[in-house]
Amino acid sequence: MAPALNFGVRVVSMGFVVLILLPEVESARQPREHFIFQEKHECHYHNGTQRVRYLDRYIYGRQETFHFDSDRGQFVAVTPLGEIDAACLNKQKELLEYKRREVDTICRFSYAEVEGFLKERKVQPKVKITPTFSSPSLHNLLICNVAGFWPSAIKITWFRNGEEEDEAKVFHTDLTRNGDWTFQIQVMLETQLEHGDVYTCQVEHASFPEPVTIQWEPDSSRSKMWTGVAGFVLGLVFLAPGLTLYMKTKKEALMS
């Protein structure tokens, strides 16, 4: 039996970035190595709001120097440059209490605002089967590409002639975030292609009212491949006499 892939949204991050650009005296001058300061707020959610971690990152140039971590309840230095800042801020008790409350005032509050949207949002995946051929006597790989779907929970199953494939022949990539609130994954089937076989990739997802299946047959794919090869060979057959006649005529013209 092929594995049923059921992925849940484990971590969701949201936040905003504050950029402070330091102006140059001369516009034509090249910017200094460290010319930008960023403050980046992140909320990491595990199983909804069962466990929430808030991070307030401070970045100078392109390197994070220190951050506030709600799990530790204090500022933490990341580089030697941030040690003085973190130590100084950790001495300010009122500031620490304020930052510790932000896991609720920023993260849990924001989650409540978008929770309805996330639960209702559904994006159908795009499904495609891609074959990779090797020697006919060896195992080949069929890849079921499933991309652009939300939410992340999905079940993908391989069938051969209507029978579910053995779990040992099926393996998959990790669930990948596309960065646009959608996911993608590839589920591979290792098999030896035989004449007459019909392979099916079945996808079950919340955006589909019923399972969606995509079929692939080795004969149709190989016929296209052999048609291309035959066309190439015929082209060479007709090209060779013409090229020989052209070279012979050119040689006679040069000699006369």
C-alpha positions in Angstrom: 0.0 0.0 0.0 1.3 3.4 -0.9 1.8 5.9 1.9 -1.0 8.4 2.6 0.7 11.8 2.8 -1.1 13.9 5.3 0.7 17.2 6.0 -0.5 19.7 8.5 0.5 23.3 8.8 3.1 23.1 11.5 4.7 26.6 11.5 3.3 29.8 10.0 5.4 33.0 10.2 4.1 36.4 9.8 5.6 39.8 10.6 6.8 43.1 9.3 10.2 44.7 8.6 11.3 48.2 9.6 14.0 49.6 7.4 16.1 52.6 8.2 18.2 53.9 5.3 21.2 56.0 6.1 21.6 58.8 3.4 24.8 59.2 1.6 26.5 62.5 1.4 27.2 62.0 -2.3 24.7 60.1 -4.4 27.4 58.7 -6.7 29.4 57.3 -3.8 29.2 53.5 -3.4 27.2 52.4 -0.3 29.1 51.3 2.7 29.2 47.6 3.7 26.9 48.3 6.6 24.3 50.8 5.5 20.9 49.4 6.5 19.2 48.6 9.8 16.3 46.2 9.9 13.9 45.2 12.7 12.0 42.0 11.8 9.1 40.7 13.8 8.2 37.0 13.5 5.4 34.8 14.9 5.9 31.0 14.8 2.7 29.0 15.4 2.7 25.3 16.3 -0.8 23.6 16.2 -2.7 26.8 16.0 -2.0 28.9 19.1 -1.2 25.9 21.3 2.4 27.0 21.3 3.5 30.4 19.9 7.1 31.8 19.7 7.7 35.5 19.1 11.0 36.7 17.7 12.0 40.4 17.3 15.2 40.3 15.2 17.6 43.3 14.8 19.7 43.2 11.7 22.6 45.6 10.8 23.9 45.4 7.3 22.9 41.9 6.3 23.7 40.2 9.6 21.4 39.7 12.6 23.2 41.0 15.7 20.7 40.2 18.4 17.0 39.4 18.9 14.3 39.1 21.6 13.0 35.5 22.1 9.7 35.0 23.8 10.7 31.4 24.7 13.6 32.8 26.8 11.9 36.1 27.8 14.9 38.2 27.1 17.2 39.6 24.4 19.8 37.2 23.0 23.1 38.3 21.3 23.8 36.6 18.0 27.1 38.2 17.2 29.7 40.0 19.3 28.4 43.3 17.9 25.0 42.6 19.6 26.3 41.6 23.0 26.4 45.1 24.4 22.9 45.9 23.1 21.4 42.7 24.4 23.0 43.1 27.8 21.9 46.8 28.1 18.2 46.0 27.1 18.0 43.0 29.4 18.6 45.4 32.4 15.4 47.3 31.5 12.7 45.4 33.4 9.8 47.4 32.1 10.9 46.9 28.5 11.3 43.2 29.1 7.8 42.9 30.5 6.5 44.8 27.5 8.3 42.6 25.0 7.1 39.4 26.8 3.5 40.6 26.4 4.0 40.9 22.6 3.6 37.2 22.1 -0.1 37.8 22.9 -0.6 41.4 21.7 1.1 40.8 18.3 1.2 37.0 17.6 -2.0 35.6 19.1 -3.9 38.7 18.2 -2.7 38.5 14.5 -3.6 34.8 14.4 -7.2 35.5 15.5 -7.5 38.1 12.7 -6.4 35.7 9.9 -7.6 32.4 11.3 -10.9 32.6 9.5 -9.2 33.4 6.2 -6.7 30.5 6.6 -9.5 28.0 7.4 -11.7 29.0 4.4 -8.9 29.4 1.9 -8.6 26.5 -0.6 -6.4 26.4 -3.7 -6.5 23.4 -6.0 -3.2 21.7 -6.9 -1.9 21.3 -10.4 -1.1 17.6 -11.1 1.3 16.3 -13.7 3.1 13.0 -14.3 6.7 13.1 -15.6 8.4 9.9 -16.7 12.2 9.4 -16.6 13.4 6.6 -18.9 16.4 4.3 -18.5 17.0 0.8 -20.0 13.9 -1.2 -20.6 15.4 -4.0 -18.4 15.9 -1.6 -15.5 13.4 0.2 -13.2 12.1 3.5 -14.4 10.8 6.4 -12.4 7.4 8.1 -12.7 7.1 11.4 -10.9 3.7 12.8 -9.8 4.2 16.6 -9.5 1.6 18.2 -7.3 2.0 22.0 -6.9 0.3 25.2 -5.9 -2.1 23.9 -3.3 -3.5 25.1 0.0 -4.0 23.9 2.7 -1.0 21.6 3.1 -2.9 18.4 4.1 -2.9 16.1 1.0 -3.0 12.4 0.1 -1.3 11.1 -3.0 -1.6 7.5 -4.1 0.0 5.6 -7.1 -2.0 2.9 -8.9 -0.9 0.4 -11.6 -3.7 -1.1 -13.7 -6.2 -0.2 -11.0 -4.2 -1.8 -8.1 -2.6 0.4 -5.5 1.2 0.2 -5.7 3.4 -1.3 -3.0 4.6 1.2 -0.4 8.2 0.0 -0.9 8.2 1.4 -4.5 6.8 4.8 -3.6 8.8 7.7 -2.0 8.3 11.4 -1.9 10.1 14.7 -1.4 9.5 17.0 1.6 6.6 19.3 1.5 7.9 22.6 0.1 6.6 26.1 0.7 6.4 28.2 -2.5 6.4 31.5 -0.6 3.0 32.5 -1.8 0.8 30.6 0.8 0.9 27.4 -1.4 2.8 24.2 -1.3 4.3 21.6 -3.6 5.5 18.0 -3.4 6.7 15.2 -5.7 5.7 11.6 -5.2 7.9 9.1 -7.1 7.1 5.5 -8.2 9.9 3.2 -9.1 8.6 0.6 -11.6 9.5 -1.6 -14.6 7.4 -0.5 -17.6 5.6 -3.2 -19.4 3.4 -3.1 -22.5 -0.3 -2.3 -21.7 0.3 -1.0 -18.3 -1.7 2.1 -17.1 -0.4 4.1 -14.2 -2.5 6.5 -12.2 -1.6 9.2 -9.7 -4.6 9.9 -7.4 -4.7 13.2 -5.4 -7.1 13.8 -2.5 -7.3 17.4 -1.3 -9.7 19.6 0.5 -10.1 21.8 -2.6 -11.4 18.8 -4.6 -15.0 17.6 -4.1 -13.7 14.1 -5.0 -10.3 12.5 -5.7 -8.6 13.6 -8.9 -6.7 11.1 -11.0 -4.1 11.6 -13.8 -3.2 8.6 -16.0 -0.1 7.8 -17.9 0.6 4.9 -20.3 4.2 4.0 -21.4 3.1 3.0 -24.9 1.9 6.5 -25.9 5.0 8.2 -24.5 7.4 5.8 -26.2 5.5 6.0 -29.5 6.1 9.7 -29.5 9.8 9.1 -28.7 10.2 6.6 -31.5 8.3 8.8 -34.0 10.9 11.5 -33.2 13.8 9.1 -33.7 12.3 7.7 -37.0 11.9 11.2 -38.3 15.5 12.0 -37.5 16.7 8.9 -39.2 14.6 9.5 -42.4 16.0 13.0 -42.5 19.5 11.7 -42.5 18.6 9.2 -45.3 17.3 12.0 -47.6 20.0 14.4 -46.6 23.0 12.2 -47.3 22.5 11.7 -51.1 21.7 15.4 -51.6 24.9 16.4 -49.7 27.0 13.9 -51.7 25.6 15.2 -55.1 26.2 18.8 -54.0 29.9 18.1 -53.0 30.5 16.2 -56.3 29.1 19.1 -58.4 31.1 21.6 -56.5 34.3 19.6 -57.0 33.7 19.3 -60.8 33.1 23.0 -61.1 36.4 23.8 -59.3 38.3 21.4 -61.6 36.8 22.8 -64.8 
